[in-house]
Amino acid sequence: MKKIVLIGDSIRMGYDKYVKDALQGSSEVLYPLENCRFAEYVLRYAHEWKKKGEWGEDVDLVHWNAGLWDALELFGDEPLTSLSYYEEAIKRIDKRLRMLFPQAKIVFATSTSVKEEWCKPDFKRRNATIEAYNAAAVKALSHTDTVINDLYSLVKDVPDSYRSDFVHFYTEQGTALIGGRVLEVLCELLAITPSEIKTENFEPERYSKDKIGY
């Protein structure tokens, strides 16, 4: 049985159970029960999530993301994380994950697009900013064998009905789209056959607004 770790923000929280349920019987899918927030938070807590979850050394693949919190603009201020620090943090997280999970293949997922006109003026993300942060992450990882899962391009032009709010995709269509892409990447890298995937009768995780944050 394969062992997979998912690390990431509330976008990950929208597909983690979908992936876990779909791979039940073929893979053990593990993830923190909290929102992993911004890059510096992942760098700080990755080792503690591993320890608390008793994930062990035999993880086959880590799929992770960080960026939407970093690109967040509060009260008209600059993004929470500067672009230069974000790029450096991505490099450090990649290095940390390889230390924590020495046998694992590493996949980085780009941050997804937002519906800018649905944002509040004092709590805003801009797609141009997200694109810049995604480019910085890809650049930071360009000298590694980390696989890039481009979720931004996947959802950039989806109908509004796929979105549950200005940033999330907690709908049946959105979950299936993003979860399906994650499954596609995982299965290709770990040689999991389509017959081992089960997505029927999926029941989503019921995260509260307080739990997922934004």
Backbone as JSON, one array per atom type, in Angstrom:
{
  "sequence": "MKKIVLIGDSIRMGYDKYVKDALQGSSEVLYPLENCRFAEYVLRYAHEWKKKGEWGEDVDLVHWNAGLWDALELFGDEPLTSLSYYEEAIKRIDKRLRMLFPQAKIVFATSTSVKEEWCKPDFKRRNATIEAYNAAAVKALSHTDTVINDLYSLVKDVPDSYRSDFVHFYTEQGTALIGGRVLEVLCELLAITPSEIKTENFEPERYSKDKIGY",
  "N": [[0.85, -1.21, 0.0], [0.54, 2.21, -0.86], [1.82, 5.26, 0.62], [0.68, 8.43, 1.18], [1.08, 11.91, 1.63], [-0.7, 14.87, 2.16], [-0.35, 18.29, 2.16], [-1.35, 21.57, 2.89], [-3.28, 24.61, 2.24], [-6.65, 25.92, 2.69], [-7.67, 25.23, 0.23], [-6.59, 22.73, -0.23], [-7.97, 21.47, 1.8], [-10.39, 21.17, 0.66], [-10.19, 19.04, -1.09], [-8.91, 16.92, 0.18], [-10.23, 14.81, 1.63], [-11.7, 13.74, -0.45], [-9.68, 12.66, -2.11], [-8.57, 10.86, -0.29], [-10.75, 9.09, 0.21], [-11.15, 8.16, -2.39], [-8.88, 6.66, -2.87], [-8.96, 4.68, -1.04], [-8.03, 1.59, 0.24], [-6.03, 1.19, -1.61], [-4.12, 3.08, -1.08], [-2.69, 4.84, 1.68], [-3.79, 7.8, 2.82], [-2.73, 10.77, 4.17], [-3.0, 13.72, 6.2], [-2.68, 17.02, 7.7], [-5.0, 18.08, 10.23], [-5.6, 20.66, 10.24], [-5.76, 23.95, 8.71], [-3.09, 24.67, 6.65], [-2.11, 27.11, 5.96], [0.08, 29.85, 5.34], [3.34, 30.03, 3.65], [5.52, 30.23, 5.5], [4.37, 29.15, 7.77], [4.04, 26.48, 7.06], [6.72, 25.78, 6.83], [7.46, 26.02, 9.5], [5.85, 24.13, 10.84], [5.79, 21.61, 9.58], [7.36, 19.42, 10.44], [6.22, 18.91, 12.9], [3.6, 18.18, 12.25], [4.15, 15.79, 11.01], [5.21, 14.32, 13.18], [3.06, 14.38, 15.05], [1.05, 13.1, 13.59], [2.16, 10.67, 13.26], [3.4, 9.81, 10.86], [5.7, 8.67, 9.86], [8.73, 7.37, 8.21], [8.37, 6.23, 5.76], [6.94, 7.42, 3.67], [5.57, 7.71, 0.46], [4.91, 9.77, -1.3], [4.63, 13.3, -1.29], [2.3, 15.8, -1.55], [1.9, 19.17, -1.91], [0.98, 22.59, -1.06], [1.25, 26.16, -0.89], [0.53, 29.58, -0.66], [-1.76, 31.2, -1.21], [-2.45, 32.46, 1.19], [-0.11, 33.87, 1.56], [-0.24, 35.71, -0.5], [-2.3, 37.33, 0.26], [-3.99, 40.41, 0.73], [-4.48, 42.69, 3.21], [-6.61, 45.24, 4.32], [-5.82, 47.01, 2.28], [-3.09, 46.9, 2.31], [0.27, 45.71, 1.47], [0.91, 42.37, 0.11], [0.81, 39.66, 2.51], [3.18, 38.16, 2.69], [6.32, 38.95, 1.42], [7.3, 38.85, -2.03], [9.92, 38.05, -2.58], [10.71, 36.81, -0.18], [8.85, 34.77, -0.11], [9.6, 33.16, -2.29], [12.09, 32.25, -1.36], [11.23, 30.88, 0.92], [9.76, 28.79, -0.22], [11.79, 27.29, -1.4], [13.11, 26.45, 0.94], [11.13, 24.97, 2.23], [10.8, 22.87, 0.43], [13.3, 21.64, 0.69], [13.13, 20.93, 3.41], [10.97, 19.11, 3.42], [12.07, 17.04, 1.95], [14.0, 16.21, 3.71], [12.44, 15.31, 5.84], [10.91, 13.33, 4.66], [12.48, 11.19, 3.2], [12.21, 9.22, 1.2], [10.25, 10.03, -0.46], [8.44, 11.13, -3.37], [8.04, 14.44, -4.55], [5.47, 16.8, -4.9], [4.4, 19.92, -5.99], [1.67, 22.08, -5.76], [0.26, 24.68, -7.62], [-1.13, 27.84, -6.55], [-4.62, 28.45, -6.54], [-6.89, 30.33, -8.68], [-8.82, 33.33, -7.95], [-12.06, 34.84, -7.47], [-12.12, 37.93, -8.14], [-13.94, 40.09, -8.06], [-15.7, 39.32, -6.13], [-14.41, 39.64, -3.79], [-13.78, 41.29, -0.63], [-12.99, 44.75, 0.03], [-11.15, 45.11, 2.14], [-10.05, 42.66, 2.48], [-8.47, 40.98, 0.42], [-7.55, 39.27, -2.58], [-5.56, 39.15, -5.51], [-5.57, 38.07, -8.85], [-3.42, 38.58, -10.56], [-1.36, 38.94, -8.74], [-1.33, 36.41, -7.51], [-0.54, 34.88, -9.71], [2.06, 35.85, -10.03], [3.26, 34.96, -7.67], [2.95, 32.21, -7.98], [4.64, 31.87, -10.18], [7.07, 32.54, -9.01], [7.34, 30.45, -7.19], [7.53, 28.22, -8.89], [9.91, 28.89, -10.17], [11.63, 28.77, -7.95], [11.67, 26.06, -7.51], [12.76, 25.01, -9.75], [15.23, 23.82, -10.09], [15.06, 21.37, -9.0], [13.67, 18.02, -8.71], [11.03, 18.24, -8.24], [7.61, 17.83, -8.94], [5.33, 19.84, -10.72], [2.04, 20.66, -10.11], [-0.28, 22.18, -11.8], [-2.68, 23.81, -10.65], [-3.75, 26.31, -10.83], [-4.08, 27.03, -13.57], [-5.9, 25.06, -14.18], [-8.32, 25.8, -12.92], [-8.79, 28.4, -13.61], [-10.6, 29.44, -15.55], [-13.07, 28.38, -14.91], [-16.67, 27.87, -14.65], [-18.72, 30.05, -12.61], [-20.32, 28.53, -10.99], [-18.8, 26.46, -10.03], [-17.53, 27.45, -7.9], [-17.56, 28.06, -4.38], [-17.29, 30.31, -2.92], [-15.42, 33.4, -2.99], [-12.86, 32.37, -3.07], [-12.81, 29.59, -2.65], [-13.62, 26.16, -3.69], [-15.75, 24.52, -2.91], [-17.8, 22.81, -3.95], [-19.78, 20.33, -5.65], [-18.93, 20.05, -8.32], [-16.53, 21.54, -8.33], [-14.96, 20.24, -6.39], [-14.72, 17.69, -7.55], [-13.34, 18.35, -9.89], [-10.83, 19.52, -9.05], [-9.97, 17.62, -7.15], [-9.94, 15.42, -8.84], [-7.84, 16.08, -10.61], [-5.66, 16.11, -8.84], [-5.68, 13.42, -8.06], [-5.1, 12.28, -10.54], [-2.43, 13.09, -10.96], [-1.15, 11.94, -8.71], [-1.67, 9.21, -9.11], [-0.4, 8.7, -11.52], [2.31, 9.13, -10.84], [2.71, 7.23, -8.88], [2.0, 4.88, -10.0], [-0.63, 3.89, -9.72], [-3.5, 2.17, -10.57], [-6.39, 2.92, -12.66], [-8.54, 1.28, -11.91], [-8.32, 1.08, -9.22], [-9.33, 3.35, -8.1], [-11.94, 5.02, -6.46], [-14.67, 6.94, -6.64], [-17.36, 7.21, -6.3], [-20.45, 8.11, -4.68], [-19.46, 10.07, -2.93], [-18.94, 11.76, 0.12], [-18.54, 14.94, 1.24], [-16.11, 16.6, 3.36], [-17.18, 18.37, 6.22], [-16.26, 21.19, 6.79], [-16.11, 23.94, 9.01], [-16.53, 27.51, 8.79], [-14.89, 28.83, 10.59], [-12.97, 26.9, 10.92], [-11.65, 26.52, 8.46], [-10.64, 29.02, 7.81], [-9.44, 31.77, 5.78]],
  "CA": [[0.0, 0.0, 0.0], [1.28, 3.46, -0.93], [1.54, 6.22, 1.67], [0.65, 9.76, 0.58], [0.84, 13.03, 2.54], [-1.21, 16.1, 1.56], [-0.13, 19.46, 3.01], [-1.76, 22.77, 2.18], [-4.25, 25.54, 2.82], [-8.05, 25.49, 2.64], [-7.93, 24.58, -1.05], [-6.32, 21.31, 0.04], [-9.03, 20.95, 2.66], [-11.53, 20.87, -0.19], [-10.04, 17.79, -1.84], [-8.17, 15.88, 0.9], [-11.08, 13.65, 1.9], [-12.02, 13.17, -1.76], [-8.54, 11.83, -2.51], [-8.46, 9.75, 0.67], [-11.82, 8.13, -0.05], [-10.97, 7.57, -3.71], [-7.75, 5.73, -2.86], [-9.11, 3.73, 0.07], [-7.72, 0.22, -0.15], [-4.8, 1.14, -2.4], [-3.15, 4.02, -0.52], [-2.99, 5.52, 2.94], [-3.69, 9.24, 2.56], [-2.58, 11.46, 5.45], [-2.91, 15.18, 6.09], [-2.99, 17.71, 8.95], [-6.41, 18.4, 10.4], [-5.73, 22.12, 10.25], [-5.36, 24.72, 7.54], [-1.64, 24.86, 6.73], [-1.9, 28.56, 5.83], [1.11, 30.42, 4.46], [4.57, 29.25, 3.49], [6.31, 30.2, 6.73], [3.69, 28.25, 8.69], [4.4, 25.12, 6.63], [8.12, 25.59, 7.21], [7.53, 25.9, 10.95], [5.08, 23.03, 11.44], [5.8, 20.35, 8.84], [7.92, 18.33, 11.26], [5.29, 18.61, 13.98], [2.5, 17.42, 11.67], [4.66, 14.42, 10.82], [5.32, 13.68, 14.48], [1.74, 14.22, 15.64], [0.29, 12.14, 12.81], [2.91, 9.42, 13.21], [3.44, 9.47, 9.45], [6.84, 7.79, 9.64], [9.74, 7.66, 7.2], [8.11, 5.47, 4.55], [5.99, 8.12, 2.81], [5.92, 7.56, -0.96], [4.7, 11.01, -2.05], [4.08, 14.46, -0.6], [1.67, 16.79, -2.43], [1.73, 20.31, -1.01], [0.82, 23.93, -1.62], [1.2, 27.34, -0.01], [0.63, 30.77, -1.49], [-2.92, 32.09, -1.16], [-2.31, 33.3, 2.39], [1.04, 34.76, 1.34], [-0.64, 36.76, -1.44], [-3.45, 38.05, 0.8], [-3.84, 41.84, 1.04], [-5.41, 43.13, 4.25], [-6.79, 46.69, 4.51], [-5.11, 47.75, 1.26], [-1.65, 46.79, 2.51], [0.96, 44.78, 0.6], [0.69, 40.97, 0.47], [1.35, 39.29, 3.83], [4.56, 37.71, 2.52], [6.94, 39.56, 0.25], [7.55, 37.89, -3.1], [11.28, 37.51, -2.45], [10.74, 35.86, 0.94], [8.04, 33.62, -0.51], [10.45, 32.3, -3.14], [13.08, 31.62, -0.48], [10.53, 29.93, 1.79], [9.42, 27.62, -1.03], [13.03, 26.5, -1.48], [13.39, 25.86, 2.24], [10.13, 23.94, 2.49], [11.15, 21.72, -0.41], [14.44, 21.01, 1.35], [12.65, 20.36, 4.66], [10.16, 17.94, 3.12], [12.97, 15.97, 1.52], [14.66, 15.71, 4.91], [11.45, 14.61, 6.64], [10.38, 12.19, 3.92], [13.58, 10.95, 2.26], [11.86, 8.31, 0.11], [9.04, 10.51, -1.13], [8.37, 12.03, -4.49], [7.46, 15.7, -4.08], [4.62, 17.51, -5.86], [3.94, 21.24, -5.55], [0.49, 22.56, -6.47], [0.16, 26.14, -7.68], [-2.31, 28.41, -5.91], [-5.75, 28.59, -7.45], [-7.36, 31.68, -8.94], [-9.92, 33.82, -7.13], [-13.05, 35.69, -8.12], [-11.73, 39.2, -7.53], [-15.08, 40.97, -7.81], [-16.41, 38.85, -4.94], [-13.58, 39.94, -2.61], [-14.03, 42.51, 0.13], [-11.86, 45.65, -0.14], [-10.15, 44.98, 3.21], [-9.61, 41.26, 2.53], [-8.47, 40.85, -1.03], [-6.49, 38.61, -3.35], [-5.59, 39.51, -6.93], [-5.04, 36.99, -9.68], [-2.1, 38.95, -11.06], [-0.44, 38.66, -7.64], [-1.24, 34.95, -7.39], [0.27, 34.42, -10.84], [3.46, 36.19, -9.74], [3.73, 34.06, -6.6], [3.09, 30.89, -8.59], [5.85, 31.89, -11.01], [8.21, 32.53, -8.09], [7.45, 29.09, -6.64], [8.03, 27.36, -9.96], [11.32, 29.25, -10.31], [12.35, 28.27, -6.78], [11.75, 24.6, -7.57], [13.18, 24.64, -11.1], [16.47, 23.03, -10.07], [14.77, 20.13, -8.28], [12.81, 17.12, -9.48], [9.65, 18.42, -7.78], [6.61, 17.89, -10.0], [4.4, 20.96, -10.55], [0.64, 20.4, -10.43], [-0.76, 23.54, -12.08], [-4.1, 23.94, -10.34], [-4.2, 27.64, -11.23], [-4.58, 26.94, -14.94], [-7.04, 24.15, -14.19], [-9.58, 26.41, -12.47], [-8.81, 29.83, -13.95], [-11.75, 29.85, -16.35], [-14.24, 27.55, -14.63], [-17.9, 28.63, -14.38], [-18.89, 30.48, -11.23], [-21.03, 27.48, -10.25], [-17.8, 25.59, -9.43], [-16.99, 28.13, -6.73], [-18.46, 28.21, -3.23], [-17.11, 31.71, -2.53], [-14.45, 34.05, -3.86], [-11.58, 31.66, -3.12], [-12.92, 28.13, -2.51], [-14.33, 25.35, -4.69], [-16.43, 23.5, -2.12], [-19.0, 22.39, -4.65], [-19.59, 18.99, -6.23], [-18.12, 20.15, -9.54], [-15.2, 22.02, -7.99], [-14.24, 19.17, -5.7], [-14.4, 16.63, -8.52], [-12.34, 18.85, -10.83], [-9.52, 19.64, -8.42], [-9.63, 16.3, -6.62], [-9.61, 14.55, -9.96], [-6.5, 16.4, -11.1], [-4.7, 15.63, -7.85], [-5.65, 11.97, -8.21], [-4.41, 11.97, -11.8], [-0.99, 13.26, -10.74], [-0.69, 10.94, -7.75], [-1.74, 7.87, -9.69], [0.65, 8.58, -12.54], [3.61, 9.06, -10.2], [2.8, 6.05, -8.02], [1.55, 3.71, -10.77], [-1.91, 3.4, -9.21], [-4.35, 1.95, -11.74], [-7.75, 3.49, -12.56], [-9.46, 0.35, -11.24], [-8.15, 1.23, -7.77], [-9.91, 4.64, -7.71], [-13.38, 4.93, -6.2], [-15.18, 8.29, -6.34], [-18.82, 7.2, -6.21], [-21.1, 8.35, -3.39], [-18.55, 10.83, -2.07], [-19.5, 12.68, 1.11], [-17.47, 15.9, 1.54], [-15.82, 17.01, 4.74], [-17.99, 19.53, 6.57], [-15.46, 22.16, 7.53], [-16.76, 25.19, 9.36], [-15.8, 28.71, 8.34], [-13.84, 29.07, 11.58], [-11.94, 25.87, 10.78], [-10.85, 26.66, 7.24], [-10.04, 30.33, 7.62], [-9.5, 32.25, 4.41]],
  "C": [[0.87, 1.25, 0.0], [0.89, 4.36, 0.25], [1.74, 7.63, 1.09], [0.35, 10.8, 1.65], [0.39, 14.24, 1.74], [-1.03, 17.24, 2.56], [-0.58, 20.69, 2.24], [-2.86, 23.54, 2.89], [-5.68, 25.02, 2.65], [-8.46, 24.99, 1.27], [-7.68, 23.09, -0.9], [-7.43, 20.69, 0.88], [-10.3, 20.64, 1.88], [-11.42, 19.56, -0.94], [-9.38, 16.66, -1.05], [-9.01, 14.63, 1.16], [-11.49, 12.96, 0.6], [-10.93, 12.22, -2.22], [-8.41, 10.62, -1.59], [-9.5, 8.68, 0.4], [-11.61, 7.41, -1.38], [-9.88, 6.51, -3.73], [-7.82, 4.72, -1.72], [-8.89, 2.3, -0.43], [-6.46, 0.08, -0.96], [-3.71, 2.03, -1.81], [-3.63, 4.54, 0.82], [-2.74, 7.01, 2.71], [-3.76, 9.99, 3.88], [-2.5, 12.96, 5.23], [-3.19, 15.8, 7.46], [-4.48, 18.02, 9.02], [-6.65, 19.9, 10.43], [-5.37, 22.7, 8.89], [-3.87, 25.03, 7.66], [-1.2, 26.27, 6.34], [-0.78, 28.94, 4.88], [2.42, 29.65, 4.52], [5.37, 29.14, 4.79], [5.69, 29.26, 7.77], [4.0, 26.79, 8.34], [5.83, 24.81, 7.04], [8.26, 25.34, 8.71], [6.93, 24.59, 11.46], [5.15, 21.69, 10.71], [6.3, 19.19, 9.69], [6.97, 17.95, 12.4], [4.06, 17.85, 13.47], [2.93, 15.97, 11.47], [4.69, 13.67, 12.15], [3.95, 13.39, 15.08], [0.93, 13.15, 14.92], [0.93, 10.78, 12.73], [2.99, 8.89, 11.77], [4.63, 8.58, 9.09], [7.74, 8.22, 8.49], [9.39, 7.08, 5.83], [7.03, 6.09, 3.66], [6.47, 8.06, 1.36], [5.82, 8.87, -1.74], [4.13, 12.08, -1.13], [3.57, 15.44, -1.65], [1.35, 18.0, -1.56], [1.52, 21.61, -1.78], [0.89, 24.97, -0.51], [1.33, 28.56, -0.93], [-0.55, 31.72, -1.38], [-2.9, 32.99, 0.08], [-1.17, 34.3, 2.2], [0.66, 35.95, 0.46], [-1.79, 37.62, -0.93], [-3.1, 39.5, 1.14], [-4.91, 42.24, 2.04], [-5.42, 44.66, 4.34], [-5.95, 47.5, 3.52], [-3.6, 47.7, 1.38], [-1.05, 45.84, 1.46], [0.63, 43.34, 0.99], [1.38, 40.61, 1.77], [2.81, 38.87, 3.76], [5.14, 38.38, 1.29], [7.26, 38.48, -0.78], [8.93, 37.25, -2.96], [11.37, 36.51, -1.3], [9.95, 34.61, 0.6], [8.87, 32.64, -1.34], [11.48, 31.56, -2.29], [12.42, 30.57, 0.41], [10.16, 28.66, 1.03], [10.65, 26.71, -1.16], [13.29, 25.76, -0.17], [12.39, 24.77, 2.59], [10.44, 22.68, 1.68], [12.3, 20.93, 0.22], [14.0, 20.29, 2.63], [11.85, 19.07, 4.41], [11.02, 16.75, 2.68], [13.73, 15.38, 2.71], [13.68, 14.85, 5.72], [10.97, 13.31, 5.99], [11.37, 11.8, 2.82], [13.26, 10.04, 1.09], [10.78, 8.87, -0.81], [9.33, 11.3, -2.4], [7.65, 13.29, -4.02], [6.69, 16.36, -5.22], [4.21, 18.84, -5.25], [2.77, 21.67, -6.41], [0.46, 24.09, -6.47], [-1.13, 26.6, -7.02], [-3.4, 28.67, -6.94], [-6.18, 30.05, -7.59], [-8.51, 32.05, -8.01], [-10.9, 34.59, -8.01], [-12.9, 37.08, -7.51], [-12.93, 40.08, -7.19], [-15.93, 40.53, -6.63], [-15.63, 39.15, -3.66], [-14.07, 41.2, -1.91], [-12.81, 43.41, 0.04], [-10.76, 45.49, 0.91], [-9.63, 43.56, 3.37], [-9.59, 40.76, 1.1], [-7.28, 40.03, -1.54], [-6.67, 39.0, -4.81], [-4.96, 38.39, -7.74], [-3.66, 37.31, -10.24], [-1.03, 38.68, -10.0], [-0.24, 37.16, -7.48], [-0.37, 34.38, -8.51], [1.76, 34.69, -10.59], [4.04, 35.27, -8.68], [3.87, 32.64, -7.12], [4.37, 30.81, -9.42], [7.1, 31.84, -10.14], [8.42, 31.14, -7.5], [8.02, 28.13, -7.68], [9.52, 27.62, -10.19], [12.15, 28.66, -9.17], [12.59, 26.77, -6.86], [12.34, 24.09, -8.89], [14.43, 23.78, -11.14], [16.31, 21.75, -9.26], [13.96, 19.21, -9.2], [11.36, 17.18, -8.98], [8.71, 18.56, -8.98], [5.65, 19.05, -9.71], [3.01, 20.53, -11.01], [-0.03, 21.77, -10.58], [-2.27, 23.64, -11.9], [-4.64, 25.31, -10.75], [-4.8, 27.6, -12.63], [-5.82, 26.08, -15.02], [-8.35, 24.88, -13.9], [-9.75, 27.86, -12.91], [-10.1, 30.26, -14.64], [-12.99, 28.99, -16.1], [-15.48, 28.42, -14.42], [-18.01, 28.99, -12.9], [-19.55, 29.4, -10.38], [-20.06, 26.49, -9.6], [-17.29, 26.16, -8.12], [-18.03, 28.21, -5.62], [-18.36, 29.6, -2.62], [-15.97, 32.26, -3.37], [-13.12, 33.31, -3.99], [-11.72, 30.15, -3.18], [-13.78, 27.48, -3.6], [-15.05, 24.2, -3.99], [-17.8, 23.2, -2.71], [-18.73, 21.01, -5.22], [-18.68, 19.05, -7.45], [-16.68, 20.58, -9.23], [-14.35, 20.96, -7.32], [-13.82, 18.08, -6.67], [-13.31, 17.08, -9.48], [-10.96, 18.87, -10.21], [-9.07, 18.3, -7.85], [-9.24, 15.33, -7.71], [-8.23, 14.81, -10.52], [-5.43, 15.91, -10.12], [-4.57, 14.11, -7.94], [-4.88, 11.56, -9.46], [-2.9, 12.04, -11.62], [-0.44, 12.18, -9.82], [-0.63, 9.55, -8.38], [-0.66, 7.66, -10.75], [2.02, 8.38, -11.89], [3.8, 7.78, -9.39], [2.3, 4.78, -8.7], [0.32, 3.06, -10.15], [-2.87, 3.3, -10.39], [-5.74, 2.56, -11.56], [-8.73, 2.59, -11.81], [-9.39, 0.46, -9.72], [-8.78, 2.51, -7.23], [-11.42, 4.5, -7.56], [-13.88, 6.32, -5.78], [-16.7, 8.35, -6.25], [-19.29, 7.48, -4.78], [-20.2, 9.09, -2.41], [-19.33, 11.77, -1.15], [-18.4, 13.65, 1.53], [-17.28, 16.14, 3.02], [-16.63, 18.26, 5.03], [-17.19, 20.5, 7.42], [-16.27, 23.41, 7.83], [-15.92, 26.35, 8.87], [-14.66, 29.02, 9.29], [-12.68, 28.09, 11.41], [-11.05, 26.13, 9.57], [-10.13, 27.99, 7.15], [-10.2, 30.78, 6.18], [-8.12, 32.66, 3.95]]
}
